[in-house]
C-alpha cells in the first residue's frame, strides 16, 4: 500500500491552514444600509451573495463555528443591511442581503438590491464573491443575472451549493454539469464548485481552505 501523494499532502496543508484561520476570533464590525456607511476597505473581503433564504448567514456561522455570529431566520429577507465580520484581522466576511423573494416592501427590496450592486461594483478589496445556490433548486434567473453583472465588472465569483444534506447526489451533479458547460461564457467565474451543508458540516473544511488563500498574511 503506497503512502500519501504530494497532492494529498498539499491538500492536507491547505485544509489545516483554513482550519487555523477560521479558529481565529471573528466579530461583527459594521452594518451598512447605504454606501456612505460602508467601512474602510482595509482587509481582503469575501462576500456571500444569493437569493433570500439560501443560507448565507448559516454558512458564515458554520465556517466560523459561531452559531449566532450572523443572524439566521426562516423568514426570507431578514438580513436588511450589508454586515461585515472581521476574521482575525486577516479577512473580512461580508454577509449581503438576499435578493429575490423577501417579506419586505418593494421599495425596501429595491434599496437592498441597489446597495448590493453598488458594493459589488465599487469595492477594490473584494477578492471573491461566494454566490450561494440552493442545491435543491439550482440556479434561478436572478442568480444568472448577477453572474453576468460580475463578469462585466470583472469581479471573481465562485458558486457554493448550500443545503446539500437536503438534496440528492444526482440533482447536485446535474447542477454542476450545467455550470461546467456554462463556465466558458463566464470569464469571472471560478470553476471549482463547492458543495456544502451548514447543518452537518459537509464541504466546510474545503471552503475554509479555499478562502484562507485569499486572506492577508499572518
N, C-alpha and C positions, 0 to 999 in steps of 0.2 A: 504494500500500500504506500503510495507516494505521499510526501509531505505537502504542506500548503504551497500554492503557487505564488509568484511575485504579485500577481493581481490580487489574490486573496489577502496578502499582507498589506498591499496598498489600500484595499477596501476597508480592512480592519482598522488601519491607521486613520482613515477619514471618518469612520464611524466613531472612533474614540475622540477625535478632535471635535466632532459635533456634540458628543455627549458632554465633554468638558465645557464647551461654550454655553450650552443650554442649561448647565448646572449653575451658571453664574446668576447673581441676583438680577431679576427683571422687574422693573417698576414703571408705573404709569407716569408719563412726563407731561402730556398736554392733550387736550381735546379741542379740535378746531372746527368751528361751524362756518368759517369763511376764510378766504385766502389770507387776509391780514392777520389771522390768528395762528397761522402755521408757524411752528417753532423753527429756529435756525437749523439749516441742514449741516450739522457738524459731524454726523456719523453716516456711514453707508446705511441705506434703508432698503428693506424688503417689504413690499406692500401686499396685502391679502385682499383680493377683489373677487367678486362673484355675485350671483343672484341672492336676493333676500332669502335667509334661512338655509343657505347652502352649507353653513358650518364654519364660517371664518373664525369667529370667537372661540368655538370649541377646539379648532385646530391649534390656534395660538396657545390656548390653555394646555393642550396635550404636549406641544413642543416644549413648553417651559415648565411642565409639571406643576402648574399652579391652577387649581380648579376654578378659582374665582378672579384670575387676573383680568381677563377680558369678559365682559358681561355677555351671558348667553340667555336665550329666550326661545320659546316655541312660537313667539309672535313675530312674523316677518316684519322687518323694518325697525327693530328695537335699537340697533346701533344708528344713532342720528348725527354723528359727527365723525371726523377722522381722528382716531385715537392713536397716540404714539407711546410706545413702550421701549425703554432703554434696556438692552440686554448687556449687562456687564461692562458698559462703556465701550463696547466694540461693534454693536449692531442695533439699529432701530427697527423694531417691528411695528408695522403700520396697519391698523385694522380699519378698512374703508367701509362706509355704509353700503348695504346691499342695494343692487339695482333690480328692476323688475317689480314684481308684486310686493306691496308693503301696506300695512294698515295705517296709512297717513294720507293727508290731503295731497291732491295733485300738485299744488304749489310747493309743498314741502318736499315731495319726491323730486320735483324739478330742480329745487335748490341743491339737494344732495347730489344729483347727477352732475350739475354744473360744477360743483366743488370737486367731485371726483375727477372729472375730466381736466379741470384746471391744475389739480395736483399732479396727475399723471403726466401731463404735457410739460410742466414747468419746474420739475424737481430735479436739479442736476445731480444730486447724490443718490437718486433712486437707482439701485443696482439691478433689481429684478421685481417683477410683478408675479406673484403666485396667483394664477387665475383658477379659482376653485370651481369644480363642476361636480354636481351630484351624480354619483355613479349609477344611480337608479334611473336617471332620466337623460343623461348625455348633454351635449351642447344645445343651447337654445339660440334663437336669433339674436338676442342682446349679447350673449357671450361672443358670438361671431362678429358682431358689430364692434365690440371692444377689441377683439383681436385685430381687426382691420385698422382701428384707430391707433393701436400700439405699434403696428407695423409701420404706419405712416409717420409716426413720431419717433421711430427707431428706439423704442423702449423695450428692452428684453423681457419676455414673459415666459412662464412655464405653467403647463396645465397640471393641476393637482386634483385627482379624483378623491372625493370625500364619501364618507358613509359606506365604505366598501364592505363592511360587515353586514350590510343590508341588501347587497346586490350579488348576483351570480357571476361566476368567473366568465361565462360566455358573454354576458352583457357588457362587462368591463372590457373584454378583449375586442368586442365589436367597436366600442368607442375608440379604443387605442388604435385599431386598424384604420378607422376613418380619419383619425388625426394624422397618422403616419402618411396617408395618401395626400392630405391637405398641406402638410408642412412645407413642401417646396413653394407653395404660394404665400407663405407667411415668413418673410425674411427675419422678423424679430423673434420668432418662436424658438425657445429651447426645446430640443426634440426628445428629451427624456421626460416621460410622463410618470408622475408618482401616484401610486395607489395607496390611500391612507384610510385609517379608521381612528378617529379620536376616542371611540368607545373602547376598543380592545388594543390599541397601540400599533396595529399593523402599519408598516411603512414610515413610522415616525422617526426611527433612528436614521433611515436613509435620507429623509428630508432634512433632518438636522445636519447631517454631513454635507449635503449639497449647499445649504445656506451658510454653514461655517466658512466655506471657501470665499464667501463674499464679505466677511467681517473685516474690520480693521485689525491690524496686527496686535497681538497681546503685548 
